[in-house]
Amino acid sequence: MTPEELAALFRAEFELCRVHEGETVVVLAGPHSSPAYIQASIAACRALGAQVFEIMLPSLPAGQDPGQKGGTFVGRTPLTGQRVALETLKKADFVVDLMFLLHSPEQVEILRAGARMLLVVEPVEILARLFPTEPLRRRVEAGSERLRKARELRVTSPAGTDLVIAVGDYPVITQYGYTDTPGRWDHWPSGFLYTWPNEGGTTGRVVLSTGDLIWPFNRYVSQPITLTVKDGYIRKIEGGLDALLLRQQLESFRDPEGFAVSHIGWGLDERAQWPALVFETRSCGMDARSYYGNVQFSTGPNTEAGGTRHTLAHFDMPMLGSSLALDGEPVVQDGRLVPEDQRP
Ligand SMILES: [Fe+2]
């Protein structure tokens, strides 16, 4: 894509986000941010008449990152401890996050100040292929209506998953790839929704099957993994190599909160491709999270839901062919969406 084409793509995205004249936009970048995305963001904002500037942050000082985690931790970022930068971001109307603030207390603070925020880190091929649409937004929101009313979420699968989750204490979060609402965050591209379990309210078993995905390993499971969950925490991780890697990595954080069950929900985007990570190894896995009819299990933090569990350990595990029911009503059946208003 030429710089002009990229700027046009960003402009179309920012139009969905209703960036307009008189607004102030901050483009937040760090040492790994794409220079092309910085330039495209600035060009798009200018074309829409908004004031725009960039904040470029250096990497975390040596010794402040959690050691040999190979980029697999969340919630501590180059913005950590940068009070002046944070206060500036809180004054923006719209923040383009080209870094990855997700699961950080700073992101919560910026949103509470009323800025809308968009994360953009996926490769351009994925940004374009899964470009957000209003019909997808409506379907995701239809899902959130149902999830909001639910008190029990149950996930089952032919592989042996049977997990019962009490829900309702935490909000439902939608992701449809753009945000035009003050104080709302989204990630371009997205097509899924989720909530968090009530504290201690998850018990049962999750069996990850061959082909399911573990992020941030960015690795498809090659041998089944059985996670035994009791009272909101993973108590046992069994299986072959993949189970060993997951167990070792979770233990390396030396933080029991990393074993907590985190957000859980399902995906709706029929354009998403399950094998995308085979070809797009720089992706952070948005195809799998959005994949039509996937059920996503995860571990770790709940701070962006208003909870107090701040942990650097976080794993997303989108699963194929599972079923999800809300108060006994099927929403996903064997990897297919049941409600008419959530289908394409
Ligand atoms: Fe996650």
Residues whose N, C-alpha, C, O or C-beta is under 5 A from the ligand:
A	BS01	LIG	S298 D316
